[in-house]
Amino acid sequence: MPKNSRSQQQVLDPFAGVGTTMVEALKAGCNTIGYEINPFAVLAARAKVNSVDVSPQRLAAQVNDFRSVLERFEAEIDRRWAEGGRDAVAEVLHTLRAVGPPYFRSRIPFFSPPIEAKFLYALSWTASLLEIDRALFLAALGATMISYSNYSYEPSLSSRPGAGKPLIENASVVLPVCRKLDEMLEDIEWAQAKFGTAWRERQRDAIHASYFNSTVPAGSVSLLLTSPPYMNNYHYVRNTRPQLHWLGLIDGTDDLRECEQESFGKFWQTVRQAPGIELDFEFPELAEKIRYLRGLNIDRRQYGGPGWANYVAGYFNDSNRFLSLVKRQLAPEARAIVVVGNSIIQGVEFKVEDLLAGMAERHGLKVEGIRMVRTKRVGTSIIDSSVRNGHDGQEKRKTQLYDAALILQA
């Protein structure tokens, strides 16, 4: 995009995540809009794109107050825990649980008792802050909470014992949260000094909604830059379930289920037992590959090819809907850059970038190229798992996972 007209350009990220693309667009002087179904990611994205409206002086004072109050509270909790254990913190914890998540359940306690008390006290402290400042504190709590919980990302959310790690009996909450807030404050001061005036004048909307409900006008997007959820079955929303519940970003399981149903690509567990899902558009090559997959390991029913074929068909049906919107919303000769990765399903490799390229051409989009952006993606557990390769004991195909950028032009 020409530098002399960027204030009239719009950058769209249909799967905005925590707002990285939106921030880069604002730094480049463009207007930007992002869609995101995950409430925690939206919280982080809004905190970033609106950071130029924050008063650094006020935020610094609030962080200092938070640090001082929380350090005193943590010292008292640590003393009680050391002297009397669970019983000694029970009364404090019982009172604080009024601000905790009423519908959250986990296989083992998410926090140990002293850490839960510290986290809930920190959460309650933020209640009186201005919304723009509270968003930063909530983002910091959400970004750090797994590190002092009894869970871990290995690479998806699971218990620490399940990952071969010990439970965390006690730890500080204020130290990692304040480190994160100090980093945020430094970033905010830098952004305001370097981009403040122009950034404030740009349109910047992080919308909590599915892109499939997008109202972006036809022909208005100068650049679409995004990375949709990969076809790897690690459910995007469920990986942030603790943040959604503990930060009060959802009211209960119905809200979580709605997020899952709106997610791009369907979670395998939600479609594996459904009647056979087929492609709802014409693509003989892909349809044949899905039929082949459906015939693998049929004795395992939904855990074999039949269940995984439903998953793959649902993923590409959503991909087709996505490309239809891309075609409509791009301005003439504007570009879309879509970063995706290949996937291994029951031993069958799906080169998602090539398949999306073929689908894009059917929508009248020009494929300018496919560029490899990472030749080795972390994912040994995906490649070596029996659900990816079929039955245990079968010879496994050694296929490398990678990331590629598909470049399209309207």
TORKOL-4160 file (C-alpha; in steps of 0.2 Angstrom, whole numbers, padded with zeros to 4 digits, m for minus):
410
<pt num="1" X="0000" Y="0000" Z="0000"/>
<pt num="2" X="0007" Y="0017" Z="m0004"/>
<pt num="3" X="0014" Y="0026" Z="0011"/>
<pt num="4" X="0005" Y="0043" Z="0006"/>
<pt num="5" X="m0012" Y="0036" Z="0006"/>
<pt num="6" X="m0012" Y="0024" Z="0021"/>
<pt num="7" X="m0024" Y="0034" Z="0031"/>
<pt num="8" X="m0037" Y="0030" Z="0019"/>
<pt num="9" X="m0033" Y="0011" Z="0018"/>
<pt num="10" X="m0041" Y="m0003" Z="0029"/>
<pt num="11" X="m0032" Y="m0018" Z="0035"/>
<pt num="12" X="m0044" Y="m0033" Z="0040"/>
<pt num="13" X="m0039" Y="m0048" Z="0051"/>
<pt num="14" X="m0054" Y="m0060" Z="0051"/>
<pt num="15" X="m0046" Y="m0070" Z="0065"/>
<pt num="16" X="m0038" Y="m0056" Z="0075"/>
<pt num="17" X="m0032" Y="m0066" Z="0090"/>
<pt num="18" X="m0024" Y="m0054" Z="0102"/>
<pt num="19" X="m0022" Y="m0041" Z="0089"/>
<pt num="20" X="m0005" Y="m0042" Z="0082"/>
<pt num="21" X="m0010" Y="m0038" Z="0065"/>
<pt num="22" X="m0021" Y="m0024" Z="0070"/>
<pt num="23" X="m0006" Y="m0016" Z="0080"/>
<pt num="24" X="0006" Y="m0018" Z="0065"/>
<pt num="25" X="m0008" Y="m0010" Z="0054"/>
<pt num="26" X="m0009" Y="0005" Z="0066"/>
<pt num="27" X="0010" Y="0007" Z="0067"/>
<pt num="28" X="0010" Y="0008" Z="0048"/>
<pt num="29" X="m0003" Y="0022" Z="0048"/>
<pt num="30" X="m0018" Y="0012" Z="0042"/>
<pt num="31" X="m0036" Y="0009" Z="0048"/>
<pt num="32" X="m0039" Y="m0008" Z="0055"/>
<pt num="33" X="m0053" Y="m0020" Z="0059"/>
<pt num="34" X="m0053" Y="m0037" Z="0067"/>
<pt num="35" X="m0065" Y="m0051" Z="0071"/>
<pt num="36" X="m0063" Y="m0063" Z="0085"/>
<pt num="37" X="m0074" Y="m0075" Z="0094"/>
<pt num="38" X="m0064" Y="m0078" Z="0109"/>
<pt num="39" X="m0068" Y="m0065" Z="0123"/>
<pt num="40" X="m0051" Y="m0067" Z="0131"/>
<pt num="41" X="m0042" Y="m0063" Z="0115"/>
<pt num="42" X="m0054" Y="m0049" Z="0111"/>
<pt num="43" X="m0049" Y="m0042" Z="0129"/>
<pt num="44" X="m0031" Y="m0042" Z="0124"/>
<pt num="45" X="m0033" Y="m0035" Z="0107"/>
<pt num="46" X="m0044" Y="m0020" Z="0113"/>
<pt num="47" X="m0031" Y="m0017" Z="0127"/>
<pt num="48" X="m0018" Y="m0016" Z="0113"/>
<pt num="49" X="m0026" Y="m0005" Z="0100"/>
<pt num="50" X="m0034" Y="0007" Z="0113"/>
<pt num="51" X="m0017" Y="0008" Z="0123"/>
<pt num="52" X="m0014" Y="0026" Z="0115"/>
<pt num="53" X="m0029" Y="0032" Z="0125"/>
<pt num="54" X="m0022" Y="0026" Z="0142"/>
<pt num="55" X="m0014" Y="0039" Z="0154"/>
<pt num="56" X="0004" Y="0032" Z="0158"/>
<pt num="57" X="0005" Y="0042" Z="0173"/>
<pt num="58" X="m0012" Y="0035" Z="0180"/>
<pt num="59" X="m0008" Y="0017" Z="0175"/>
<pt num="60" X="0010" Y="0018" Z="0184"/>
<pt num="61" X="0002" Y="0024" Z="0200"/>
<pt num="62" X="m0011" Y="0010" Z="0199"/>
<pt num="63" X="0002" Y="m0003" Z="0196"/>
<pt num="64" X="0012" Y="0004" Z="0211"/>
<pt num="65" X="m0004" Y="0003" Z="0222"/>
<pt num="66" X="m0008" Y="m0014" Z="0216"/>
<pt num="67" X="0010" Y="m0020" Z="0220"/>
<pt num="68" X="0009" Y="m0013" Z="0237"/>
<pt num="69" X="m0008" Y="m0019" Z="0242"/>
<pt num="70" X="m0005" Y="m0037" Z="0235"/>
<pt num="71" X="0012" Y="m0039" Z="0243"/>
<pt num="72" X="0005" Y="m0036" Z="0260"/>
<pt num="73" X="m0010" Y="m0048" Z="0257"/>
<pt num="74" X="0002" Y="m0061" Z="0250"/>
<pt num="75" X="0013" Y="m0060" Z="0265"/>
<pt num="76" X="m0002" Y="m0063" Z="0276"/>
<pt num="77" X="m0008" Y="m0078" Z="0266"/>
<pt num="78" X="0010" Y="m0085" Z="0265"/>
<pt num="79" X="0011" Y="m0084" Z="0284"/>
<pt num="80" X="m0006" Y="m0093" Z="0287"/>
<pt num="81" X="m0001" Y="m0106" Z="0274"/>
<pt num="82" X="0016" Y="m0110" Z="0283"/>
<pt num="83" X="0008" Y="m0110" Z="0300"/>
<pt num="84" X="m0008" Y="m0119" Z="0297"/>
<pt num="85" X="m0010" Y="m0125" Z="0279"/>
<pt num="86" X="m0027" Y="m0127" Z="0271"/>
<pt num="87" X="m0037" Y="m0124" Z="0287"/>
<pt num="88" X="m0028" Y="m0107" Z="0290"/>
<pt num="89" X="m0033" Y="m0100" Z="0273"/>
<pt num="90" X="m0050" Y="m0107" Z="0272"/>
<pt num="91" X="m0060" Y="m0093" Z="0280"/>
<pt num="92" X="m0051" Y="m0080" Z="0269"/>
<pt num="93" X="m0054" Y="m0091" Z="0253"/>
<pt num="94" X="m0072" Y="m0093" Z="0257"/>
<pt num="95" X="m0075" Y="m0075" Z="0257"/>
<pt num="96" X="m0065" Y="m0072" Z="0241"/>
<pt num="97" X="m0074" Y="m0085" Z="0232"/>
<pt num="98" X="m0089" Y="m0074" Z="0230"/>
<pt num="99" X="m0079" Y="m0066" Z="0215"/>
<pt num="100" X="m0074" Y="m0082" Z="0208"/>
<pt num="101" X="m0081" Y="m0092" Z="0194"/>
<pt num="102" X="m0097" Y="m0102" Z="0199"/>
<pt num="103" X="m0097" Y="m0113" Z="0184"/>
<pt num="104" X="m0079" Y="m0118" Z="0182"/>
<pt num="105" X="m0074" Y="m0136" Z="0184"/>
<pt num="106" X="m0057" Y="m0145" Z="0182"/>
<pt num="107" X="m0051" Y="m0162" Z="0185"/>
<pt num="108" X="m0039" Y="m0156" Z="0199"/>
<pt num="109" X="m0040" Y="m0140" Z="0208"/>
<pt num="110" X="m0035" Y="m0126" Z="0196"/>
<pt num="111" X="m0026" Y="m0116" Z="0209"/>
<pt num="112" X="m0019" Y="m0122" Z="0226"/>
<pt num="113" X="m0028" Y="m0114" Z="0241"/>
<pt num="114" X="m0016" Y="m0100" Z="0244"/>
<pt num="115" X="m0013" Y="m0095" Z="0226"/>
<pt num="116" X="m0032" Y="m0095" Z="0223"/>
<pt num="117" X="m0034" Y="m0083" Z="0237"/>
<pt num="118" X="m0021" Y="m0072" Z="0230"/>
<pt num="119" X="m0028" Y="m0072" Z="0212"/>
<pt num="120" X="m0046" Y="m0069" Z="0218"/>
<pt num="121" X="m0040" Y="m0054" Z="0229"/>
<pt num="122" X="m0030" Y="m0047" Z="0214"/>
<pt num="123" X="m0046" Y="m0049" Z="0203"/>
<pt num="124" X="m0057" Y="m0040" Z="0216"/>
<pt num="125" X="m0044" Y="m0026" Z="0217"/>
<pt num="126" X="m0047" Y="m0022" Z="0199"/>
<pt num="127" X="m0066" Y="m0019" Z="0201"/>
<pt num="128" X="m0065" Y="0000" Z="0204"/>
<pt num="129" X="m0053" Y="0004" Z="0190"/>
<pt num="130" X="m0059" Y="0013" Z="0174"/>
<pt num="131" X="m0063" Y="0001" Z="0160"/>
<pt num="132" X="m0048" Y="0005" Z="0149"/>
<pt num="133" X="m0036" Y="0002" Z="0164"/>
<pt num="134" X="m0045" Y="m0013" Z="0171"/>
<pt num="135" X="m0043" Y="m0021" Z="0154"/>
<pt num="136" X="m0024" Y="m0020" Z="0155"/>
<pt num="137" X="m0025" Y="m0028" Z="0173"/>
<pt num="138" X="m0036" Y="m0042" Z="0167"/>
<pt num="139" X="m0025" Y="m0045" Z="0152"/>
<pt num="140" X="m0010" Y="m0047" Z="0164"/>
<pt num="141" X="m0019" Y="m0058" Z="0175"/>
<pt num="142" X="m0025" Y="m0069" Z="0161"/>
<pt num="143" X="m0008" Y="m0069" Z="0153"/>
<pt num="144" X="0001" Y="m0076" Z="0168"/>
<pt num="145" X="m0012" Y="m0087" Z="0177"/>
<pt num="146" X="m0007" Y="m0103" Z="0169"/>
<pt num="147" X="0011" Y="m0101" Z="0175"/>
<pt num="148" X="0006" Y="m0102" Z="0194"/>
<pt num="149" X="m0009" Y="m0114" Z="0191"/>
<pt num="150" X="m0009" Y="m0133" Z="0192"/>
<pt num="151" X="m0011" Y="m0133" Z="0173"/>
<pt num="152" X="0001" Y="m0131" Z="0158"/>
<pt num="153" X="0002" Y="m0130" Z="0140"/>
<pt num="154" X="0009" Y="m0146" Z="0133"/>
<pt num="155" X="0005" Y="m0140" Z="0119"/>
<pt num="156" X="m0013" Y="m0139" Z="0123"/>
<pt num="157" X="m0020" Y="m0136" Z="0141"/>
<pt num="158" X="m0018" Y="m0151" Z="0152"/>
<pt num="159" X="m0014" Y="m0154" Z="0171"/>
<pt num="160" X="0004" Y="m0152" Z="0177"/>
<pt num="161" X="0004" Y="m0170" Z="0183"/>
<pt num="162" X="m0002" Y="m0176" Z="0166"/>
<pt num="163" X="0013" Y="m0167" Z="0159"/>
<pt num="164" X="0025" Y="m0175" Z="0172"/>
<pt num="165" X="0027" Y="m0159" Z="0182"/>
<pt num="166" X="0023" Y="m0157" Z="0201"/>
<pt num="167" X="0008" Y="m0147" Z="0207"/>
<pt num="168" X="0012" Y="m0129" Z="0213"/>
<pt num="169" X="0008" Y="m0128" Z="0231"/>
<pt num="170" X="0011" Y="m0110" Z="0233"/>
<pt num="171" X="0018" Y="m0095" Z="0223"/>
<pt num="172" X="0017" Y="m0077" Z="0221"/>
<pt num="173" X="0004" Y="m0069" Z="0210"/>
<pt num="174" X="0009" Y="m0051" Z="0212"/>
<pt num="175" X="0026" Y="m0053" Z="0205"/>
<pt num="176" X="0022" Y="m0061" Z="0188"/>
<pt num="177" X="0007" Y="m0049" Z="0186"/>
<pt num="178" X="0017" Y="m0034" Z="0190"/>
<pt num="179" X="0031" Y="m0039" Z="0178"/>
<pt num="180" X="0018" Y="m0040" Z="0164"/>
<pt num="181" X="0010" Y="m0024" Z="0169"/>
<pt num="182" X="0027" Y="m0015" Z="0169"/>
<pt num="183" X="0031" Y="m0022" Z="0151"/>
<pt num="184" X="0014" Y="m0016" Z="0146"/>
<pt num="185" X="0017" Y="0002" Z="0153"/>
<pt num="186" X="0034" Y="0002" Z="0144"/>
<pt num="187" X="0025" Y="m0003" Z="0127"/>
<pt num="188" X="0012" Y="0010" Z="0130"/>
<pt num="189" X="0024" Y="0024" Z="0133"/>
<pt num="190" X="0034" Y="0019" Z="0118"/>
<pt num="191" X="0018" Y="0018" Z="0106"/>
<pt num="192" X="0012" Y="0035" Z="0112"/>
<pt num="193" X="0029" Y="0043" Z="0109"/>
<pt num="194" X="0031" Y="0036" Z="0092"/>
<pt num="195" X="0014" Y="0034" Z="0085"/>
<pt num="196" X="0002" Y="0043" Z="0097"/>
<pt num="197" X="m0006" Y="0056" Z="0086"/>
<pt num="198" X="m0008" Y="0046" Z="0070"/>
<pt num="199" X="m0014" Y="0031" Z="0080"/>
<pt num="200" X="m0027" Y="0040" Z="0089"/>
<pt num="201" X="m0035" Y="0046" Z="0073"/>
<pt num="202" X="m0036" Y="0029" Z="0065"/>
<pt num="203" X="m0051" Y="0018" Z="0065"/>
<pt num="204" X="m0047" Y="0003" Z="0076"/>
<pt num="205" X="m0061" Y="m0009" Z="0080"/>
<pt num="206" X="m0058" Y="m0026" Z="0088"/>
<pt num="207" X="m0075" Y="m0034" Z="0086"/>
<pt num="208" X="m0081" Y="m0049" Z="0097"/>
<pt num="209" X="m0090" Y="m0059" Z="0084"/>
<pt num="210" X="m0088" Y="m0072" Z="0071"/>
<pt num="211" X="m0081" Y="m0066" Z="0054"/>
<pt num="212" X="m0095" Y="m0076" Z="0046"/>
<pt num="213" X="m0107" Y="m0062" Z="0053"/>
<pt num="214" X="m0095" Y="m0048" Z="0046"/>
<pt num="215" X="m0103" Y="m0032" Z="0040"/>
<pt num="216" X="m0088" Y="m0025" Z="0032"/>
<pt num="217" X="m0093" Y="m0016" Z="0016"/>
<pt num="218" X="m0090" Y="m0025" Z="m0001"/>
<pt num="219" X="m0074" Y="m0019" Z="m0009"/>
<pt num="220" X="m0068" Y="m0009" Z="0006"/>
<pt num="221" X="m0053" Y="m0019" Z="0012"/>
<pt num="222" X="m0035" Y="m0014" Z="0005"/>
<pt num="223" X="m0026" Y="m0029" Z="0013"/>
<pt num="224" X="m0033" Y="m0044" Z="0022"/>
<pt num="225" X="m0019" Y="m0052" Z="0033"/>
<pt num="226" X="m0024" Y="m0067" Z="0044"/>
<pt num="227" X="m0020" Y="m0084" Z="0051"/>
<pt num="228" X="m0036" Y="m0094" Z="0053"/>
<pt num="229" X="m0037" Y="m0109" Z="0066"/>
<pt num="230" X="m0026" Y="m0123" Z="0059"/>
<pt num="231" X="m0033" Y="m0140" Z="0055"/>
<pt num="232" X="m0025" Y="m0148" Z="0070"/>
<pt num="233" X="m0040" Y="m0151" Z="0082"/>
<pt num="234" X="m0032" Y="m0141" Z="0096"/>
<pt num="235" X="m0048" Y="m0132" Z="0101"/>
<pt num="236" X="m0044" Y="m0113" Z="0101"/>
<pt num="237" X="m0058" Y="m0108" Z="0113"/>
<pt num="238" X="m0055" Y="m0123" Z="0126"/>
<pt num="239" X="m0037" Y="m0118" Z="0128"/>
<pt num="240" X="m0042" Y="m0102" Z="0136"/>
<pt num="241" X="m0057" Y="m0109" Z="0146"/>
<pt num="242" X="m0048" Y="m0104" Z="0163"/>
<pt num="243" X="m0046" Y="m0086" Z="0157"/>
<pt num="244" X="m0064" Y="m0085" Z="0151"/>
<pt num="245" X="m0071" Y="m0091" Z="0168"/>
<pt num="246" X="m0059" Y="m0084" Z="0181"/>
<pt num="247" X="m0059" Y="m0067" Z="0173"/>
<pt num="248" X="m0078" Y="m0067" Z="0171"/>
<pt num="249" X="m0078" Y="m0065" Z="0153"/>
<pt num="250" X="m0092" Y="m0078" Z="0150"/>
<pt num="251" X="m0107" Y="m0081" Z="0161"/>
<pt num="252" X="m0107" Y="m0100" Z="0160"/>
<pt num="253" X="m0106" Y="m0116" Z="0150"/>
<pt num="254" X="m0119" Y="m0110" Z="0137"/>
<pt num="255" X="m0108" Y="m0095" Z="0133"/>
<pt num="256" X="m0093" Y="m0107" Z="0130"/>
<pt num="257" X="m0103" Y="m0118" Z="0120"/>
<pt num="258" X="m0108" Y="m0104" Z="0109"/>
<pt num="259" X="m0090" Y="m0099" Z="0106"/>
<pt num="260" X="m0086" Y="m0117" Z="0101"/>
<pt num="261" X="m0100" Y="m0118" Z="0089"/>
<pt num="262" X="m0095" Y="m0101" Z="0081"/>
<pt num="263" X="m0077" Y="m0107" Z="0079"/>
<pt num="264" X="m0069" Y="m0108" Z="0062"/>
<pt num="265" X="m0067" Y="m0127" Z="0059"/>
<pt num="266" X="m0076" Y="m0139" Z="0070"/>
<pt num="267" X="m0069" Y="m0147" Z="0085"/>
<pt num="268" X="m0067" Y="m0165" Z="0082"/>
<pt num="269" X="m0076" Y="m0170" Z="0098"/>
<pt num="270" X="m0092" Y="m0160" Z="0092"/>
<pt num="271" X="m0093" Y="m0168" Z="0074"/>
<pt num="272" X="m0085" Y="m0186" Z="0076"/>
<pt num="273" X="m0102" Y="m0194" Z="0079"/>
<pt num="274" X="m0113" Y="m0184" Z="0068"/>
<pt num="275" X="m0120" Y="m0192" Z="0052"/>
<pt num="276" X="m0107" Y="m0191" Z="0038"/>
<pt num="277" X="m0103" Y="m0173" Z="0034"/>
<pt num="278" X="m0099" Y="m0169" Z="0016"/>
<pt num="279" X="m0092" Y="m0154" Z="0006"/>
<pt num="280" X="m0105" Y="m0142" Z="0002"/>
<pt num="281" X="m0096" Y="m0136" Z="m0013"/>
<pt num="282" X="m0088" Y="m0144" Z="m0029"/>
<pt num="283" X="m0070" Y="m0149" Z="m0027"/>
<pt num="284" X="m0068" Y="m0167" Z="m0034"/>
<pt num="285" X="m0050" Y="m0169" Z="m0028"/>
<pt num="286" X="m0053" Y="m0164" Z="m0010"/>
<pt num="287" X="m0069" Y="m0174" Z="m0010"/>
<pt num="288" X="m0060" Y="m0190" Z="m0016"/>
<pt num="289" X="m0047" Y="m0187" Z="m0002"/>
<pt num="290" X="m0060" Y="m0186" Z="0011"/>
<pt num="291" X="m0069" Y="m0201" Z="0005"/>
<pt num="292" X="m0052" Y="m0211" Z="0006"/>
<pt num="293" X="m0050" Y="m0204" Z="0024"/>
<pt num="294" X="m0068" Y="m0210" Z="0028"/>
<pt num="295" X="m0063" Y="m0228" Z="0024"/>
<pt num="296" X="m0048" Y="m0229" Z="0035"/>
<pt num="297" X="m0049" Y="m0238" Z="0052"/>
<pt num="298" X="m0068" Y="m0240" Z="0051"/>
<pt num="299" X="m0068" Y="m0253" Z="0065"/>
<pt num="300" X="m0064" Y="m0238" Z="0076"/>
<pt num="301" X="m0079" Y="m0229" Z="0070"/>
<pt num="302" X="m0079" Y="m0211" Z="0076"/>
<pt num="303" X="m0061" Y="m0213" Z="0082"/>
<pt num="304" X="m0055" Y="m0219" Z="0065"/>
<pt num="305" X="m0057" Y="m0212" Z="0048"/>
<pt num="306" X="m0076" Y="m0209" Z="0048"/>
<pt num="307" X="m0075" Y="m0197" Z="0063"/>
<pt num="308" X="m0060" Y="m0188" Z="0056"/>
<pt num="309" X="m0068" Y="m0186" Z="0039"/>
<pt num="310" X="m0082" Y="m0176" Z="0047"/>
<pt num="311" X="m0069" Y="m0165" Z="0055"/>
<pt num="312" X="m0060" Y="m0162" Z="0039"/>
<pt num="313" X="m0076" Y="m0159" Z="0028"/>
<pt num="314" X="m0082" Y="m0146" Z="0041"/>
<pt num="315" X="m0065" Y="m0137" Z="0041"/>
<pt num="316" X="m0065" Y="m0135" Z="0022"/>
<pt num="317" X="m0083" Y="m0130" Z="0022"/>
<pt num="318" X="m0079" Y="m0116" Z="0034"/>
<pt num="319" X="m0064" Y="m0112" Z="0023"/>
<pt num="320" X="m0075" Y="m0110" Z="0008"/>
<pt num="321" X="m0087" Y="m0098" Z="0017"/>
<pt num="322" X="m0071" Y="m0088" Z="0022"/>
<pt num="323" X="m0065" Y="m0087" Z="0004"/>
<pt num="324" X="m0082" Y="m0081" Z="m0002"/>
<pt num="325" X="m0081" Y="m0067" Z="0010"/>
<pt num="326" X="m0063" Y="m0062" Z="0006"/>
<pt num="327" X="m0068" Y="m0061" Z="m0012"/>
<pt num="328" X="m0083" Y="m0049" Z="m0009"/>
<pt num="329" X="m0074" Y="m0038" Z="0004"/>
<pt num="330" X="m0057" Y="m0035" Z="m0005"/>
<pt num="331" X="m0055" Y="m0019" Z="m0015"/>
<pt num="332" X="m0051" Y="m0021" Z="m0034"/>
<pt num="333" X="m0033" Y="m0028" Z="m0035"/>
<pt num="334" X="m0031" Y="m0029" Z="m0016"/>
<pt num="335" X="m0022" Y="m0043" Z="m0008"/>
<pt num="336" X="m0026" Y="m0056" Z="0005"/>
<pt num="337" X="m0012" Y="m0066" Z="0014"/>
<pt num="338" X="m0018" Y="m0081" Z="0023"/>
<pt num="339" X="m0005" Y="m0091" Z="0034"/>
<pt num="340" X="m0010" Y="m0109" Z="0037"/>
<pt num="341" X="m0001" Y="m0125" Z="0040"/>
<pt num="342" X="m0002" Y="m0143" Z="0033"/>
<pt num="343" X="m0010" Y="m0157" Z="0044"/>
<pt num="344" X="m0008" Y="m0175" Z="0046"/>
<pt num="345" X="m0025" Y="m0185" Z="0049"/>
<pt num="346" X="m0025" Y="m0204" Z="0051"/>
<pt num="347" X="m0008" Y="m0204" Z="0042"/>
<pt num="348" X="m0015" Y="m0194" Z="0027"/>
<pt num="349" X="m0006" Y="m0177" Z="0024"/>
<pt num="350" X="m0017" Y="m0162" Z="0019"/>
<pt num="351" X="m0008" Y="m0148" Z="0011"/>
<pt num="352" X="m0020" Y="m0135" Z="0017"/>
<pt num="353" X="m0012" Y="m0120" Z="0007"/>
<pt num="354" X="m0013" Y="m0130" Z="m0009"/>
<pt num="355" X="m0031" Y="m0134" Z="m0006"/>
<pt num="356" X="m0036" Y="m0117" Z="m0001"/>
<pt num="357" X="m0027" Y="m0110" Z="m0017"/>
<pt num="358" X="m0038" Y="m0121" Z="m0028"/>
<pt num="359" X="m0053" Y="m0116" Z="m0018"/>
<pt num="360" X="m0049" Y="m0098" Z="m0020"/>
<pt num="361" X="m0047" Y="m0099" Z="m0039"/>
<pt num="362" X="m0065" Y="m0106" Z="m0039"/>
<pt num="363" X="m0070" Y="m0090" Z="m0031"/>
<pt num="364" X="m0062" Y="m0079" Z="m0044"/>
<pt num="365" X="m0047" Y="m0075" Z="m0034"/>
<pt num="366" X="m0029" Y="m0075" Z="m0042"/>
<pt num="367" X="m0016" Y="m0085" Z="m0033"/>
<pt num="368" X="0000" Y="m0074" Z="m0033"/>
<pt num="369" X="0010" Y="m0087" Z="m0024"/>
<pt num="370" X="0013" Y="m0098" Z="m0009"/>
<pt num="371" X="0028" Y="m0094" Z="0002"/>
<pt num="372" X="0035" Y="m0105" Z="0015"/>
<pt num="373" X="0037" Y="m0095" Z="0031"/>
<pt num="374" X="0042" Y="m0109" Z="0043"/>
<pt num="375" X="0049" Y="m0126" Z="0037"/>
<pt num="376" X="0048" Y="m0135" Z="0054"/>
<pt num="377" X="0033" Y="m0132" Z="0065"/>
<pt num="378" X="0032" Y="m0139" Z="0083"/>
<pt num="379" X="0020" Y="m0154" Z="0083"/>
<pt num="380" X="0029" Y="m0171" Z="0086"/>
<pt num="381" X="0014" Y="m0176" Z="0097"/>
<pt num="382" X="0003" Y="m0173" Z="0082"/>
<pt num="383" X="0013" Y="m0183" Z="0070"/>
<pt num="384" X="0017" Y="m0197" Z="0081"/>
<pt num="385" X="m0001" Y="m0199" Z="0089"/>
<pt num="386" X="m0011" Y="m0214" Z="0085"/>
<pt num="387" X="m0026" Y="m0204" Z="0080"/>
<pt num="388" X="m0016" Y="m0195" Z="0067"/>
<pt num="389" X="m0008" Y="m0210" Z="0060"/>
<pt num="390" X="m0021" Y="m0224" Z="0062"/>
<pt num="391" X="m0018" Y="m0239" Z="0073"/>
<pt num="392" X="m0004" Y="m0241" Z="0085"/>
<pt num="393" X="0010" Y="m0252" Z="0078"/>
<pt num="394" X="0007" Y="m0246" Z="0060"/>
<pt num="395" X="0022" Y="m0239" Z="0050"/>
<pt num="396" X="0021" Y="m0220" Z="0053"/>
<pt num="397" X="0024" Y="m0208" Z="0039"/>
<pt num="398" X="0037" Y="m0196" Z="0043"/>
<pt num="399" X="0029" Y="m0180" Z="0037"/>
<pt num="400" X="0036" Y="m0163" Z="0042"/>
<pt num="401" X="0024" Y="m0150" Z="0048"/>
<pt num="402" X="0026" Y="m0132" Z="0041"/>
<pt num="403" X="0018" Y="m0115" Z="0039"/>
<pt num="404" X="0015" Y="m0107" Z="0023"/>
<pt num="405" X="0008" Y="m0090" Z="0017"/>
<pt num="406" X="m0005" Y="m0091" Z="0003"/>
<pt num="407" X="m0005" Y="m0074" Z="m0006"/>
<pt num="408" X="m0021" Y="m0070" Z="m0016"/>
<pt num="409" X="m0027" Y="m0055" Z="m0026"/>
<pt num="410" X="m0044" Y="m0049" Z="m0030"/>
